[in-house]
Amino acid sequence: MTQKVAVLGTGKIGEALLSGMIRAGWAPGDLLVTARRPERAEELRTRYGVTPVTNAEAAKTADTLILTVKPQDMAALLDELAPHTPADRLVISGAAGIPTAFFEERLAQGTPVVRVMTNTPALVDEAMSVISAGTHATADHLAHAEEIFGAVGKTLRVPETQQDACTALSGSGPAYFFYLVEAMTDAGILLGLPRDKAHDLIVQSAIGAATMLRDSGEHPVRLRENVTSPAGTTISAIRELENHGVRAALIAALEAARDRSRELASGKKD
Ligand SMILES: NC(=O)c1ccc[n+]([C@@H]2O[C@H](COP(=O)([O-])OP(=O)(O)OC[C@H]3O[C@@H](n4cnc5c(N)ncnc54)[C@H](OP(=O)(O)O)[C@@H]3O)[C@@H](O)[C@H]2O)c1
């Protein structure tokens, strides 16, 4: 049986998902999209051959609804969807910080909801998407969500209680690496290198290190020890990182991100 999937609110994340699904083999004819602006809907039709519909049509027609509007637009979208969404639709939320209960309260009793926290490397098919089941979502529903988000990277199932921690690690994670690259590039400039050369050196080092972490199966401590020779350059740098409390700063930073995610999920906006 053909399963129709609709992406509702097809912005940056929605489009990354859509293009990944098509590359992974989904037929554009089975994919519906919704957008707020007609020109955006036409752009998606031209670019991918998918069918733009209204939110209500998507709810009536598609088996799976993937909601990728901004968190602040979600309540209005659910108000629009609720009268048209039968309880057998799988609703997948890609919005940061909104609990599955928020959807369950606004949709028909028994609607299966799956919450997914992905991250921006979805744009380059290297996402880390963390997936949790709502009250009525079954193993099949989770598997379907994994199949969809697997088109743009890796997926991991976690209990919903761990979503705030995962937001701190992988949701915001790419930003910490961008910040590190920025700081290390500044250091390169201090050491006398032109900005573009410093940038290239650091970015390629980051790609190399990430590839080794992913592919070697080695613990990061072992990988670091391998390049830390007695009385060498690396240990001199590591001593300064420890002196400046970088490890403690990272632990505190991720704890702060987790706490902020909890606040946002509970409705506290400022
Ligand atoms: N970007 C990230 O880093 C990131 C990472 C992880 C998760 N997320 C989550 O992904 C979701 C989308 O983020 P994004 O960065 O892709 O945002 P985005 O580019 O603004 O995409 C959202 C799209 O939804 C459209 N929209 C809003 N209300 C609508 C409605 N009622 N009907 C149809 N379309 C509607 C918006 O239209 P307009 O263009 O007219 O505003 C926009 O095109 C968010 O919930 C966010 O929490 C984002």
The ligand as a MOL file (V3000), in Angstrom:
LIG
                    3D

  0  0  0     0  0            999 V3000
M  V30 BEGIN CTAB
M  V30 COUNTS 48 52 0 0 0
M  V30 BEGIN ATOM
M  V30 1 N 16.7840 25.2480 11.9000 0
M  V30 2 C 17.2650 24.5550 12.9270 0
M  V30 3 O 18.4030 24.7200 13.3650 0
M  V30 4 C 16.4690 23.4840 13.5780 0
M  V30 5 C 17.0940 22.3880 14.1700 0
M  V30 6 C 16.3280 21.4140 14.7780 0
M  V30 7 C 14.9470 21.5370 14.7830 0
M  V30 8 N 14.3670 22.6320 14.2190 0 CHG=1
M  V30 9 C 12.9150 22.7290 14.2830 0
M  V30 10 O 12.4060 22.6470 12.9770 0
M  V30 11 C 11.2740 23.4770 12.8600 0
M  V30 12 C 11.4100 24.3200 11.6210 0
M  V30 13 O 12.5490 25.1590 11.7150 0
M  V30 14 P 13.0880 25.8770 10.4020 0
M  V30 15 O 14.4010 26.4890 10.7810 0
M  V30 16 O 12.9940 24.9580 9.2500 0 CHG=-1
M  V30 17 O 11.9930 27.0700 10.2770 0
M  V30 18 P 11.4810 27.7930 8.9460 0
M  V30 19 O 12.5380 27.7950 7.8920 0
M  V30 20 O 10.9010 29.1080 9.3800 0
M  V30 21 O 10.3160 26.8410 8.4390 0
M  V30 22 C 9.0110 26.8640 8.9150 0
M  V30 23 C 8.0930 27.0790 7.7420 0
M  V30 24 O 6.7610 26.8930 8.1630 0
M  V30 25 C 5.9430 27.8220 7.4730 0
M  V30 26 N 4.6900 27.9530 8.2080 0
M  V30 27 C 4.4360 28.5810 9.3880 0
M  V30 28 N 3.1530 28.4250 9.7540 0
M  V30 29 C 2.5620 27.6950 8.7790 0
M  V30 30 C 1.2480 27.1990 8.5760 0
M  V30 31 N 0.2650 27.4270 9.4650 0
M  V30 32 N 1.0080 26.4840 7.4760 0
M  V30 33 C 1.9730 26.2150 6.5730 0
M  V30 34 N 3.2520 26.6660 6.6980 0
M  V30 35 C 3.5310 27.3850 7.7860 0
M  V30 36 C 6.7880 29.0660 7.4510 0
M  V30 37 O 6.3120 29.9520 6.4540 0
M  V30 38 P 6.9630 31.4220 6.2690 0
M  V30 39 O 8.1640 31.1780 5.4190 0
M  V30 40 O 5.8950 32.1880 5.5870 0
M  V30 41 O 7.2800 31.9210 7.6400 0
M  V30 42 C 8.1620 28.4880 7.1390 0
M  V30 43 O 8.3800 28.3620 5.7460 0
M  V30 44 C 11.1880 24.3080 14.1370 0
M  V30 45 O 10.1080 23.8630 14.9140 0
M  V30 46 C 12.4780 24.0730 14.8440 0
M  V30 47 O 12.2910 23.9930 16.2470 0
M  V30 48 C 15.0910 23.5780 13.5900 0
M  V30 END ATOM
M  V30 BEGIN BOND
M  V30 1 1 1 2
M  V30 2 2 2 3
M  V30 3 1 2 4
M  V30 4 1 4 5
M  V30 5 2 4 48
M  V30 6 2 5 6
M  V30 7 1 6 7
M  V30 8 2 7 8
M  V30 9 1 8 9
M  V30 10 1 8 48
M  V30 11 1 9 10
M  V30 12 1 9 46
M  V30 13 1 10 11
M  V30 14 1 11 12
M  V30 15 1 11 44
M  V30 16 1 12 13
M  V30 17 1 13 14
M  V30 18 2 14 15
M  V30 19 1 14 16
M  V30 20 1 14 17
M  V30 21 1 17 18
M  V30 22 2 18 19
M  V30 23 1 18 20
M  V30 24 1 18 21
M  V30 25 1 21 22
M  V30 26 1 22 23
M  V30 27 1 23 24
M  V30 28 1 23 42
M  V30 29 1 24 25
M  V30 30 1 25 26
M  V30 31 1 25 36
M  V30 32 1 26 27
M  V30 33 1 26 35
M  V30 34 2 27 28
M  V30 35 1 28 29
M  V30 36 1 29 30
M  V30 37 2 29 35
M  V30 38 1 30 31
M  V30 39 2 30 32
M  V30 40 1 32 33
M  V30 41 2 33 34
M  V30 42 1 34 35
M  V30 43 1 36 37
M  V30 44 1 36 42
M  V30 45 1 37 38
M  V30 46 2 38 39
M  V30 47 1 38 40
M  V30 48 1 38 41
M  V30 49 1 42 43
M  V30 50 1 44 45
M  V30 51 1 44 46
M  V30 52 1 46 47
M  V30 END BOND
M  V30 END CTAB
M  END
